[in-house]
Amino acid sequence: MNIRQDERDDASMSNRRLLELLRERGPQTLDHLCAISELGWSQVLLAVDRLSRTREVVLHLIGPCEYHVSLTGADR
């Protein structure tokens, strides 16, 4: 398997894990997603970025430098 395929597999796993957590627990802050997901900070941020670009999740500013991540209506 090549490096690019490994990266895609890791990204897909991260995306699935975050979507699973959001379905089970509802909206979460970025900090809390990092704490409960077994993923590193960079993996969470990259997954949230990918999922927000495909409109699977949405970010809401809830305070200075604090965001909630939630599923869009289609993924609930």
PDB file of N, CA, C and O in Angstrom, chain B, residues numbered from 101:
ATOM      1  N   MET B 101       0.856  -1.177   0.000  1.00  0.00           N
ATOM      2  CA  MET B 101       0.000   0.000   0.000  1.00  0.00           C
ATOM      3  C   MET B 101       0.896   1.232   0.000  1.00  0.00           C
ATOM      4  O   MET B 101       1.950   1.234   0.636  1.00  0.00           O
ATOM      5  N   ASN B 102       0.487   2.267  -0.703  1.00  0.00           N
ATOM      6  CA  ASN B 102       1.329   3.454  -0.760  1.00  0.00           C
ATOM      7  C   ASN B 102       0.944   4.479   0.301  1.00  0.00           C
ATOM      8  O   ASN B 102      -0.079   4.342   0.972  1.00  0.00           O
ATOM      9  N   ILE B 103       1.768   5.494   0.442  1.00  0.00           N
ATOM     10  CA  ILE B 103       1.571   6.506   1.485  1.00  0.00           C
ATOM     11  C   ILE B 103       0.261   7.254   1.295  1.00  0.00           C
ATOM     12  O   ILE B 103      -0.451   7.509   2.266  1.00  0.00           O
ATOM     13  N   ARG B 104      -0.063   7.605   0.069  1.00  0.00           N
ATOM     14  CA  ARG B 104      -1.314   8.344  -0.168  1.00  0.00           C
ATOM     15  C   ARG B 104      -2.535   7.523   0.218  1.00  0.00           C
ATOM     16  O   ARG B 104      -3.490   8.059   0.780  1.00  0.00           O
ATOM     17  N   GLN B 105      -2.514   6.251  -0.073  1.00  0.00           N
ATOM     18  CA  GLN B 105      -3.634   5.386   0.307  1.00  0.00           C
ATOM     19  C   GLN B 105      -3.745   5.306   1.824  1.00  0.00           C
ATOM     20  O   GLN B 105      -4.847   5.355   2.370  1.00  0.00           O
ATOM     21  N   ASP B 106      -2.611   5.183   2.505  1.00  0.00           N
ATOM     22  CA  ASP B 106      -2.612   5.163   3.973  1.00  0.00           C
ATOM     23  C   ASP B 106      -3.197   6.451   4.531  1.00  0.00           C
ATOM     24  O   ASP B 106      -3.980   6.415   5.480  1.00  0.00           O
ATOM     25  N   GLU B 107      -2.824   7.593   3.950  1.00  0.00           N
ATOM     26  CA  GLU B 107      -3.344   8.884   4.413  1.00  0.00           C
ATOM     27  C   GLU B 107      -4.852   8.969   4.203  1.00  0.00           C
ATOM     28  O   GLU B 107      -5.572   9.463   5.071  1.00  0.00           O
ATOM     29  N   ARG B 108      -5.333   8.492   3.059  1.00  0.00           N
ATOM     30  CA  ARG B 108      -6.780   8.503   2.794  1.00  0.00           C
ATOM     31  C   ARG B 108      -7.519   7.601   3.774  1.00  0.00           C
ATOM     32  O   ARG B 108      -8.598   7.951   4.251  1.00  0.00           O
ATOM     33  N   ASP B 109      -6.941   6.444   4.074  1.00  0.00           N
ATOM     34  CA  ASP B 109      -7.561   5.530   5.036  1.00  0.00           C
ATOM     35  C   ASP B 109      -7.628   6.162   6.421  1.00  0.00           C
ATOM     36  O   ASP B 109      -8.647   6.058   7.103  1.00  0.00           O
ATOM     37  N   ASP B 110      -6.542   6.819   6.843  1.00  0.00           N
ATOM     38  CA  ASP B 110      -6.517   7.501   8.141  1.00  0.00           C
ATOM     39  C   ASP B 110      -7.550   8.615   8.183  1.00  0.00           C
ATOM     40  O   ASP B 110      -8.249   8.780   9.182  1.00  0.00           O
ATOM     41  N   ALA B 111      -7.651   9.384   7.096  1.00  0.00           N
ATOM     42  CA  ALA B 111      -8.617  10.485   7.036  1.00  0.00           C
ATOM     43  C   ALA B 111     -10.036   9.943   7.106  1.00  0.00           C
ATOM     44  O   ALA B 111     -10.884  10.500   7.804  1.00  0.00           O
ATOM     45  N   SER B 112     -10.295   8.867   6.392  1.00  0.00           N
ATOM     46  CA  SER B 112     -11.624   8.263   6.398  1.00  0.00           C
ATOM     47  C   SER B 112     -11.983   7.745   7.789  1.00  0.00           C
ATOM     48  O   SER B 112     -13.121   7.897   8.234  1.00  0.00           O
ATOM     49  N   MET B 113     -11.022   7.138   8.473  1.00  0.00           N
ATOM     50  CA  MET B 113     -11.249   6.641   9.829  1.00  0.00           C
ATOM     51  C   MET B 113     -11.546   7.799  10.773  1.00  0.00           C
ATOM     52  O   MET B 113     -12.457   7.706  11.596  1.00  0.00           O
ATOM     53  N   SER B 114     -10.796   8.880  10.664  1.00  0.00           N
ATOM     54  CA  SER B 114     -11.018  10.057  11.514  1.00  0.00           C
ATOM     55  C   SER B 114     -12.397  10.644  11.262  1.00  0.00           C
ATOM     56  O   SER B 114     -13.114  10.979  12.205  1.00  0.00           O
ATOM     57  N   ASN B 115     -12.767  10.770  10.005  1.00  0.00           N
ATOM     58  CA  ASN B 115     -14.094  11.298   9.664  1.00  0.00           C
ATOM     59  C   ASN B 115     -15.192  10.433  10.272  1.00  0.00           C
ATOM     60  O   ASN B 115     -16.121  10.947  10.895  1.00  0.00           O
ATOM     61  N   ARG B 116     -15.083   9.123  10.089  1.00  0.00           N
ATOM     62  CA  ARG B 116     -16.103   8.206  10.620  1.00  0.00           C
ATOM     63  C   ARG B 116     -16.198   8.297  12.135  1.00  0.00           C
ATOM     64  O   ARG B 116     -17.296   8.294  12.691  1.00  0.00           O
ATOM     65  N   ARG B 117     -15.057   8.377  12.803  1.00  0.00           N
ATOM     66  CA  ARG B 117     -15.055   8.437  14.273  1.00  0.00           C
ATOM     67  C   ARG B 117     -15.736   9.706  14.764  1.00  0.00           C
ATOM     68  O   ARG B 117     -16.534   9.651  15.699  1.00  0.00           O
ATOM     69  N   LEU B 118     -15.438  10.844  14.153  1.00  0.00           N
ATOM     70  CA  LEU B 118     -16.066  12.089  14.591  1.00  0.00           C
ATOM     71  C   LEU B 118     -17.564  12.084  14.313  1.00  0.00           C
ATOM     72  O   LEU B 118     -18.347  12.521  15.156  1.00  0.00           O
ATOM     73  N   LEU B 119     -17.972  11.601  13.155  1.00  0.00           N
ATOM     74  CA  LEU B 119     -19.404  11.526  12.856  1.00  0.00           C
ATOM     75  C   LEU B 119     -20.117  10.611  13.846  1.00  0.00           C
ATOM     76  O   LEU B 119     -21.222  10.915  14.296  1.00  0.00           O
ATOM     77  N   GLU B 120     -19.487   9.497  14.180  1.00  0.00           N
ATOM     78  CA  GLU B 120     -20.061   8.562  15.159  1.00  0.00           C
ATOM     79  C   GLU B 120     -20.231   9.244  16.521  1.00  0.00           C
ATOM     80  O   GLU B 120     -21.283   9.120  17.148  1.00  0.00           O
ATOM     81  N   LEU B 121     -19.212   9.954  16.974  1.00  0.00           N
ATOM     82  CA  LEU B 121     -19.295  10.651  18.262  1.00  0.00           C
ATOM     83  C   LEU B 121     -20.388  11.711  18.258  1.00  0.00           C
ATOM     84  O   LEU B 121     -21.126  11.841  19.234  1.00  0.00           O
ATOM     85  N   LEU B 122     -20.497  12.462  17.181  1.00  0.00           N
ATOM     86  CA  LEU B 122     -21.511  13.516  17.111  1.00  0.00           C
ATOM     87  C   LEU B 122     -22.918  12.921  17.060  1.00  0.00           C
ATOM     88  O   LEU B 122     -23.849  13.504  17.616  1.00  0.00           O
ATOM     89  N   ARG B 123     -23.087  11.786  16.410  1.00  0.00           N
ATOM     90  CA  ARG B 123     -24.400  11.127  16.393  1.00  0.00           C
ATOM     91  C   ARG B 123     -24.769  10.616  17.785  1.00  0.00           C
ATOM     92  O   ARG B 123     -25.922  10.717  18.205  1.00  0.00           O
ATOM     93  N   GLU B 124     -23.786  10.070  18.493  1.00  0.00           N
ATOM     94  CA  GLU B 124     -24.042   9.502  19.819  1.00  0.00           C
ATOM     95  C   GLU B 124     -24.233  10.568  20.890  1.00  0.00           C
ATOM     96  O   GLU B 124     -25.099  10.431  21.755  1.00  0.00           O
ATOM     97  N   ARG B 125     -23.427  11.632  20.839  1.00  0.00           N
ATOM     98  CA  ARG B 125     -23.366  12.585  21.952  1.00  0.00           C
ATOM     99  C   ARG B 125     -23.858  13.982  21.636  1.00  0.00           C
ATOM    100  O   ARG B 125     -23.928  14.829  22.526  1.00  0.00           O
ATOM    101  N   GLY B 126     -24.202  14.238  20.374  1.00  0.00           N
ATOM    102  CA  GLY B 126     -24.667  15.572  20.015  1.00  0.00           C
ATOM    103  C   GLY B 126     -23.509  16.546  19.846  1.00  0.00           C
ATOM    104  O   GLY B 126     -22.346  16.144  19.841  1.00  0.00           O
ATOM    105  N   PRO B 127     -23.834  17.831  19.708  1.00  0.00           N
ATOM    106  CA  PRO B 127     -22.798  18.847  19.473  1.00  0.00           C
ATOM    107  C   PRO B 127     -21.731  18.835  20.568  1.00  0.00           C
ATOM    108  O   PRO B 127     -22.023  18.642  21.748  1.00  0.00           O
ATOM    109  N   GLN B 128     -20.493  19.047  20.140  1.00  0.00           N
ATOM    110  CA  GLN B 128     -19.345  19.042  21.055  1.00  0.00           C
ATOM    111  C   GLN B 128     -18.418  20.202  20.709  1.00  0.00           C
ATOM    112  O   GLN B 128     -18.378  20.658  19.566  1.00  0.00           O
ATOM    113  N   THR B 129     -17.677  20.671  21.702  1.00  0.00           N
ATOM    114  CA  THR B 129     -16.640  21.658  21.409  1.00  0.00           C
ATOM    115  C   THR B 129     -15.461  20.937  20.765  1.00  0.00           C
ATOM    116  O   THR B 129     -15.311  19.722  20.897  1.00  0.00           O
ATOM    117  N   LEU B 130     -14.630  21.705  20.067  1.00  0.00           N
ATOM    118  CA  LEU B 130     -13.430  21.115  19.477  1.00  0.00           C
ATOM    119  C   LEU B 130     -12.551  20.484  20.558  1.00  0.00           C
ATOM    120  O   LEU B 130     -12.034  19.382  20.378  1.00  0.00           O
ATOM    121  N   ASP B 131     -12.385  21.184  21.677  1.00  0.00           N
ATOM    122  CA  ASP B 131     -11.563  20.643  22.765  1.00  0.00           C
ATOM    123  C   ASP B 131     -12.118  19.317  23.274  1.00  0.00           C
ATOM    124  O   ASP B 131     -11.361  18.379  23.524  1.00  0.00           O
ATOM    125  N   HIS B 132     -13.426  19.242  23.427  1.00  0.00           N
ATOM    126  CA  HIS B 132     -14.024  18.005  23.935  1.00  0.00           C
ATOM    127  C   HIS B 132     -13.906  16.881  22.913  1.00  0.00           C
ATOM    128  O   HIS B 132     -13.684  15.730  23.289  1.00  0.00           O
ATOM    129  N   LEU B 133     -14.051  17.194  21.630  1.00  0.00           N
ATOM    130  CA  LEU B 133     -13.865  16.164  20.606  1.00  0.00           C
ATOM    131  C   LEU B 133     -12.456  15.583  20.670  1.00  0.00           C
ATOM    132  O   LEU B 133     -12.267  14.377  20.508  1.00  0.00           O
ATOM    133  N   CYS B 134     -11.481  16.436  20.904  1.00  0.00           N
ATOM    134  CA  CYS B 134     -10.098  15.948  21.029  1.00  0.00           C
ATOM    135  C   CYS B 134      -9.950  15.035  22.238  1.00  0.00           C
ATOM    136  O   CYS B 134      -9.239  14.031  22.184  1.00  0.00           O
ATOM    137  N   ALA B 135     -10.616  15.383  23.317  1.00  0.00           N
ATOM    138  CA  ALA B 135     -10.490  14.612  24.555  1.00  0.00           C
ATOM    139  C   ALA B 135     -11.176  13.253  24.475  1.00  0.00           C
ATOM    140  O   ALA B 135     -10.701  12.292  25.082  1.00  0.00           O
ATOM    141  N   ILE B 136     -12.278  13.151  23.740  1.00  0.00           N
ATOM    142  CA  ILE B 136     -13.061  11.908  23.743  1.00  0.00           C
ATOM    143  C   ILE B 136     -12.878  11.044  22.502  1.00  0.00           C
ATOM    144  O   ILE B 136     -13.456   9.960  22.429  1.00  0.00           O
ATOM    145  N   SER B 137     -12.099  11.487  21.534  1.00  0.00           N
ATOM    146  CA  SER B 137     -12.075  10.785  20.252  1.00  0.00           C
ATOM    147  C   SER B 137     -10.898   9.846  20.029  1.00  0.00           C
ATOM    148  O   SER B 137     -10.872   9.138  19.023  1.00  0.00           O
ATOM    149  N   GLU B 138      -9.932   9.816  20.925  1.00  0.00           N
ATOM    150  CA  GLU B 138      -8.700   9.043  20.729  1.00  0.00           C
ATOM    151  C   GLU B 138      -7.886   9.558  19.546  1.00  0.00           C
ATOM    152  O   GLU B 138      -6.955   8.888  19.099  1.00  0.00           O
ATOM    153  N   LEU B 139      -8.224  10.726  19.042  1.00  0.00           N
ATOM    154  CA  LEU B 139      -7.498  11.335  17.935  1.00  0.00           C
ATOM    155  C   LEU B 139      -6.708  12.521  18.452  1.00  0.00           C
ATOM    156  O   LEU B 139      -7.066  13.123  19.465  1.00  0.00           O
ATOM    157  N   GLY B 140      -5.648  12.851  17.765  1.00  0.00           N
ATOM    158  CA  GLY B 140      -4.870  14.028  18.128  1.00  0.00           C
ATOM    159  C   GLY B 140      -5.561  15.302  17.669  1.00  0.00           C
ATOM    160  O   GLY B 140      -6.482  15.277  16.854  1.00  0.00           O
ATOM    161  N   TRP B 141      -5.087  16.418  18.219  1.00  0.00           N
ATOM    162  CA  TRP B 141      -5.642  17.725  17.885  1.00  0.00           C
ATOM    163  C   TRP B 141      -5.637  17.965  16.372  1.00  0.00           C
ATOM    164  O   TRP B 141      -6.640  18.408  15.811  1.00  0.00           O
ATOM    165  N   SER B 142      -4.519  17.676  15.717  1.00  0.00           N
ATOM    166  CA  SER B 142      -4.428  17.930  14.277  1.00  0.00           C
ATOM    167  C   SER B 142      -5.381  17.027  13.498  1.00  0.00           C
ATOM    168  O   SER B 142      -5.971  17.463  12.510  1.00  0.00           O
ATOM    169  N   GLN B 143      -5.539  15.774  13.930  1.00  0.00           N
ATOM    170  CA  GLN B 143      -6.465  14.867  13.247  1.00  0.00           C
ATOM    171  C   GLN B 143      -7.903  15.362  13.368  1.00  0.00           C
ATOM    172  O   GLN B 143      -8.665  15.307  12.402  1.00  0.00           O
ATOM    173  N   VAL B 144      -8.272  15.843  14.548  1.00  0.00           N
ATOM    174  CA  VAL B 144      -9.626  16.367  14.754  1.00  0.00           C
ATOM    175  C   VAL B 144      -9.847  17.596  13.884  1.00  0.00           C
ATOM    176  O   VAL B 144     -10.871  17.700  13.210  1.00  0.00           O
ATOM    177  N   LEU B 145      -8.902  18.523  13.891  1.00  0.00           N
ATOM    178  CA  LEU B 145      -9.065  19.741  13.088  1.00  0.00           C
ATOM    179  C   LEU B 145      -9.162  19.425  11.602  1.00  0.00           C
ATOM    180  O   LEU B 145      -9.995  19.997  10.899  1.00  0.00           O
ATOM    181  N   LEU B 146      -8.321  18.523  11.120  1.00  0.00           N
ATOM    182  CA  LEU B 146      -8.380  18.159   9.705  1.00  0.00           C
ATOM    183  C   LEU B 146      -9.698  17.466   9.361  1.00  0.00           C
ATOM    184  O   LEU B 146     -10.284  17.734   8.312  1.00  0.00           O
ATOM    185  N   ALA B 147     -10.162  16.586  10.229  1.00  0.00           N
ATOM    186  CA  ALA B 147     -11.430  15.897   9.980  1.00  0.00           C
ATOM    187  C   ALA B 147     -12.593  16.883   9.992  1.00  0.00           C
ATOM    188  O   ALA B 147     -13.468  16.816   9.129  1.00  0.00           O
ATOM    189  N   VAL B 148     -12.612  17.792  10.956  1.00  0.00           N
ATOM    190  CA  VAL B 148     -13.678  18.801  11.014  1.00  0.00           C
ATOM    191  C   VAL B 148     -13.626  19.677   9.762  1.00  0.00           C
ATOM    192  O   VAL B 148     -14.667  20.026   9.206  1.00  0.00           O
ATOM    193  N   ASP B 149     -12.436  20.028   9.323  1.00  0.00           N
ATOM    194  CA  ASP B 149     -12.302  20.820   8.097  1.00  0.00           C
ATOM    195  C   ASP B 149     -12.884  20.069   6.901  1.00  0.00           C
ATOM    196  O   ASP B 149     -13.663  20.631   6.131  1.00  0.00           O
ATOM    197  N   ARG B 150     -12.508  18.802   6.749  1.00  0.00           N
ATOM    198  CA  ARG B 150     -13.027  18.011   5.626  1.00  0.00           C
ATOM    199  C   ARG B 150     -14.547  17.863   5.706  1.00  0.00           C
ATOM    200  O   ARG B 150     -15.246  18.031   4.706  1.00  0.00           O
ATOM    201  N   LEU B 151     -15.048  17.550   6.891  1.00  0.00           N
ATOM    202  CA  LEU B 151     -16.486  17.327   7.056  1.00  0.00           C
ATOM    203  C   LEU B 151     -17.287  18.613   6.893  1.00  0.00           C
ATOM    204  O   LEU B 151     -18.427  18.577   6.431  1.00  0.00           O
ATOM    205  N   SER B 152     -16.709  19.736   7.264  1.00  0.00           N
ATOM    206  CA  SER B 152     -17.432  21.002   7.077  1.00  0.00           C
ATOM    207  C   SER B 152     -17.452  21.393   5.598  1.00  0.00           C
ATOM    208  O   SER B 152     -18.425  21.981   5.127  1.00  0.00           O
ATOM    209  N   ARG B 153     -16.399  21.074   4.876  1.00  0.00           N
ATOM    210  CA  ARG B 153     -16.363  21.383   3.434  1.00  0.00           C
ATOM    211  C   ARG B 153     -17.371  20.546   2.652  1.00  0.00           C
ATOM    212  O   ARG B 153     -17.873  20.982   1.616  1.00  0.00           O
ATOM    213  N   THR B 154     -17.664  19.349   3.144  1.00  0.00           N
ATOM    214  CA  THR B 154     -18.671  18.501   2.494  1.00  0.00           C
ATOM    215  C   THR B 154     -20.051  18.680   3.128  1.00  0.00           C
ATOM    216  O   THR B 154     -20.995  17.960   2.802  1.00  0.00           O
ATOM    217  N   ARG B 155     -20.150  19.638   4.026  1.00  0.00           N
ATOM    218  CA  ARG B 155     -21.400  20.013   4.697  1.00  0.00           C
ATOM    219  C   ARG B 155     -22.018  18.884   5.519  1.00  0.00           C
ATOM    220  O   ARG B 155     -23.239  18.767   5.626  1.00  0.00           O
ATOM    221  N   GLU B 156     -21.156  18.066   6.088  1.00  0.00           N
ATOM    222  CA  GLU B 156     -21.633  17.017   6.989  1.00  0.00           C
ATOM    223  C   GLU B 156     -21.685  17.514   8.426  1.00  0.00           C
ATOM    224  O   GLU B 156     -22.478  17.022   9.230  1.00  0.00           O
ATOM    225  N   VAL B 157     -20.837  18.490   8.751  1.00  0.00           N
ATOM    226  CA  VAL B 157     -20.861  19.133  10.064  1.00  0.00           C
ATOM    227  C   VAL B 157     -20.835  20.642   9.865  1.00  0.00           C
ATOM    228  O   VAL B 157     -20.477  21.152   8.804  1.00  0.00           O
ATOM    229  N   VAL B 158     -21.228  21.333  10.929  1.00  0.00           N
ATOM    230  CA  VAL B 158     -21.198  22.795  10.916  1.00  0.00           C
ATOM    231  C   VAL B 158     -20.562  23.262  12.218  1.00  0.00           C
ATOM    232  O   VAL B 158     -20.728  22.638  13.266  1.00  0.00           O
ATOM    233  N   LEU B 159     -19.835  24.366  12.132  1.00  0.00           N
ATOM    234  CA  LEU B 159     -19.183  24.967  13.301  1.00  0.00           C
ATOM    235  C   LEU B 159     -19.964  26.189  13.726  1.00  0.00           C
ATOM    236  O   LEU B 159     -20.416  26.973  12.891  1.00  0.00           O
ATOM    237  N   HIS B 160     -20.121  26.350  15.041  1.00  0.00           N
ATOM    238  CA  HIS B 160     -20.786  27.524  15.604  1.00  0.00           C
ATOM    239  C   HIS B 160     -19.855  28.151  16.626  1.00  0.00           C
ATOM    240  O   HIS B 160     -19.367  27.470  17.528  1.00  0.00           O
ATOM    241  N   LEU B 161     -19.607  29.447  16.488  1.00  0.00           N
ATOM    242  CA  LEU B 161     -18.807  30.169  17.469  1.00  0.00           C
ATOM    243  C   LEU B 161     -19.654  30.364  18.717  1.00  0.00           C
ATOM    244  O   LEU B 161     -20.738  30.943  18.648  1.00  0.00           O
ATOM    245  N   ILE B 162     -19.164  29.882  19.865  1.00  0.00           N
ATOM    246  CA  ILE B 162     -19.941  29.990  21.103  1.00  0.00           C
ATOM    247  C   ILE B 162     -19.253  30.872  22.137  1.00  0.00           C
ATOM    248  O   ILE B 162     -19.832  31.181  23.179  1.00  0.00           O
ATOM    249  N   GLY B 163     -18.047  31.267  21.858  1.00  0.00           N
ATOM    250  CA  GLY B 163     -17.298  32.135  22.758  1.00  0.00           C
ATOM    251  C   GLY B 163     -15.978  32.485  22.109  1.00  0.00           C
ATOM    252  O   GLY B 163     -15.662  31.988  21.028  1.00  0.00           O
ATOM    253  N   PRO B 164     -15.212  33.331  22.753  1.00  0.00           N
ATOM    254  CA  PRO B 164     -13.908  33.676  22.175  1.00  0.00           C
ATOM    255  C   PRO B 164     -13.061  32.415  21.967  1.00  0.00           C
ATOM    256  O   PRO B 164     -12.719  31.717  22.921  1.00  0.00           O
ATOM    257  N   CYS B 165     -12.741  32.147  20.731  1.00  0.00           N
ATOM    258  CA  CYS B 165     -11.900  30.988  20.370  1.00  0.00           C
ATOM    259  C   CYS B 165     -12.512  29.651  20.777  1.00  0.00           C
ATOM    260  O   CYS B 165     -11.779  28.687  21.003  1.00  0.00           O
ATOM    261  N   GLU B 166     -13.827  29.572  20.874  1.00  0.00           N
ATOM    262  CA  GLU B 166     -14.482  28.317  21.251  1.00  0.00           C
ATOM    263  C   GLU B 166     -15.611  28.021  20.265  1.00  0.00           C
ATOM    264  O   GLU B 166     -16.481  28.858  20.025  1.00  0.00           O
ATOM    265  N   TYR B 167     -15.580  26.822  19.705  1.00  0.00           N
ATOM    266  CA  TYR B 167     -16.547  26.422  18.689  1.00  0.00           C
ATOM    267  C   TYR B 167     -17.245  25.133  19.086  1.00  0.00           C
ATOM    268  O   TYR B 167     -16.649  24.236  19.681  1.00  0.00           O
ATOM    269  N   HIS B 168     -18.526  25.066  18.740  1.00  0.00           N
ATOM    270  CA  HIS B 168     -19.284  23.820  18.806  1.00  0.00           C
ATOM    271  C   HIS B 168     -19.268  23.212  17.417  1.00  0.00           C
ATOM    272  O   HIS B 168     -19.381  23.925  16.420  1.00  0.00           O
ATOM    273  N   VAL B 169     -19.131  21.920  17.351  1.00  0.00           N
ATOM    274  CA  VAL B 169     -19.229  21.179  16.101  1.00  0.00           C
ATOM    275  C   VAL B 169     -20.494  20.350  16.199  1.00  0.00           C
ATOM    276  O   VAL B 169     -20.700  19.635  17.180  1.00  0.00           O
ATOM    277  N   SER B 170     -21.347  20.444  15.179  1.00  0.00           N
ATOM    278  CA  SER B 170     -22.577  19.653  15.184  1.00  0.00           C
ATOM    279  C   SER B 170     -22.843  19.108  13.791  1.00  0.00           C
ATOM    280  O   SER B 170     -22.322  19.609  12.795  1.00  0.00           O
ATOM    281  N   LEU B 171     -23.659  18.077  13.750  1.00  0.00           N
ATOM    282  CA  LEU B 171     -24.071  17.502  12.476  1.00  0.00           C
ATOM    283  C   LEU B 171     -25.022  18.450  11.774  1.00  0.00           C
ATOM    284  O   LEU B 171     -25.769  19.186  12.419  1.00  0.00           O
ATOM    285  N   THR B 172     -24.990  18.429  10.464  1.00  0.00           N
ATOM    286  CA  THR B 172     -25.996  19.168   9.715  1.00  0.00           C
ATOM    287  C   THR B 172     -27.290  18.367   9.767  1.00  0.00           C
ATOM    288  O   THR B 172     -27.280  17.210  10.186  1.00  0.00           O
ATOM    289  N   GLY B 173     -28.379  18.951   9.357  1.00  0.00           N
ATOM    290  CA  GLY B 173     -29.674  18.286   9.420  1.00  0.00           C
ATOM    291  C   GLY B 173     -29.714  16.953   8.708  1.00  0.00           C
ATOM    292  O   GLY B 173     -30.406  16.039   9.157  1.00  0.00           O
ATOM    293  N   ALA B 174     -28.988  16.815   7.601  1.00  0.00           N
ATOM    294  CA  ALA B 174     -29.022  15.590   6.811  1.00  0.00           C
ATOM    295  C   ALA B 174     -28.354  14.412   7.512  1.00  0.00           C
ATOM    296  O   ALA B 174     -28.683  13.261   7.226  1.00  0.00           O
ATOM    297  N   ASP B 175     -27.417  14.682   8.431  1.00  0.00           N
ATOM    298  CA  ASP B 175     -26.658  13.604   9.073  1.00  0.00           C
ATOM    299  C   ASP B 175     -27.166  13.228  10.450  1.00  0.00           C
ATOM    300  O   ASP B 175     -26.577  12.360  11.094  1.00  0.00           O
ATOM    301  N   ARG B 176     -28.220  13.837  10.918  1.00  0.00           N
ATOM    302  CA  ARG B 176     -28.692  13.558  12.281  1.00  0.00           C
ATOM    303  C   ARG B 176     -29.461  12.281  12.368  1.00  0.00           C
ATOM    304  O   ARG B 176     -29.923  11.910  13.447  1.00  0.00           O
TER     305      ARG B 176
END
